């Protein structure tokens, strides 16, 4: 028997520093596991956010070294996936 799984649209990327800090802390508790951070309306913005996460740029300083981030377009959504890998490689 085939099992179907339905997904809701991805949420928008959280803008508050508090939300981003909580996400970074949660990812550190589960190293190596990818998480959907959210989506942007434009592919270029998703790629820029992924770059900013990886490099700890302003607004994303709670991430940086030890984090990986990828921008992917799925189902018409420009999604950002993130994981913490420091020490998990």
C-alpha positions as CSV (number, residue, x, y, z in Angstrom):
1,X,0.0,0.0,0.0
2,X,1.3,3.4,-0.9
3,X,1.4,6.1,1.7
4,X,1.0,9.7,0.7
5,X,2.4,12.6,2.6
6,X,1.0,16.0,2.1
7,X,3.0,19.1,3.0
8,X,1.9,22.6,3.8
9,X,3.6,25.5,2.0
10,X,6.9,26.5,3.7
11,X,6.7,29.5,6.0
12,X,8.5,32.7,5.2
13,X,11.9,33.2,6.6
14,X,11.7,34.5,10.2
15,X,12.9,38.1,10.4
16,X,13.4,38.6,14.2
17,X,16.8,38.1,15.7
18,X,15.1,36.2,18.6
19,X,13.5,33.7,16.2
20,X,16.8,33.2,14.3
21,X,18.7,32.7,17.5
22,X,16.3,30.0,18.7
23,X,16.6,28.2,15.4
24,X,20.4,28.3,15.5
25,X,20.3,26.9,19.1
26,X,17.9,24.1,18.1
27,X,20.0,23.1,15.1
28,X,23.1,22.8,17.4
29,X,21.1,20.2,19.4
30,X,20.7,18.1,16.3
31,X,23.9,18.2,14.3
32,X,23.9,16.9,10.8
33,X,20.1,17.0,10.3
34,X,18.7,19.3,7.6
35,X,15.9,21.6,8.6
36,X,13.6,23.8,6.5
37,X,14.3,27.3,7.6
38,X,11.6,28.8,5.3
39,X,11.1,30.4,1.9
40,X,11.6,33.7,0.1
41,X,9.4,35.0,-2.7
42,X,12.4,35.4,-5.0
43,X,15.1,32.8,-5.8
44,X,17.9,35.4,-5.6
45,X,16.8,36.3,-2.0
46,X,16.9,32.7,-1.0
47,X,20.4,32.3,-2.3
48,X,21.5,35.4,-0.6
49,X,20.0,34.2,2.7
50,X,21.8,30.9,2.4
51,X,25.1,32.7,1.8
52,X,24.4,34.9,4.8
53,X,23.7,31.9,7.1
54,X,26.9,30.1,6.0
55,X,29.0,33.2,6.6
56,X,27.2,34.7,9.7
57,X,26.5,38.0,7.9
58,X,24.6,40.9,9.6
59,X,21.2,39.7,10.7
60,X,22.5,36.1,10.6
61,X,25.4,36.3,13.0
62,X,23.9,33.6,15.2
63,X,24.8,31.2,12.4
64,X,28.1,31.3,10.5
65,X,31.0,28.8,10.8
66,X,29.7,25.3,11.6
67,X,26.5,25.8,9.6
68,X,25.6,24.7,6.1
69,X,22.8,26.3,4.1
70,X,21.3,25.5,0.7
71,X,18.7,27.3,-1.4
72,X,16.4,25.1,-3.4
73,X,13.4,25.7,-5.5
74,X,10.7,23.1,-4.9
75,X,7.0,23.2,-5.9
76,X,7.5,26.9,-7.0
77,X,8.9,27.9,-3.5
78,X,12.4,29.2,-3.0
79,X,13.3,27.3,0.1
80,X,16.3,27.6,2.4
81,X,17.5,24.4,4.2
82,X,20.1,24.7,7.1
83,X,22.0,22.3,9.2
84,X,24.7,22.5,11.9
85,X,27.7,20.3,11.1
86,X,30.5,21.6,13.4
87,X,32.1,18.4,14.7
88,X,29.5,16.2,12.9
89,X,31.6,15.7,9.7
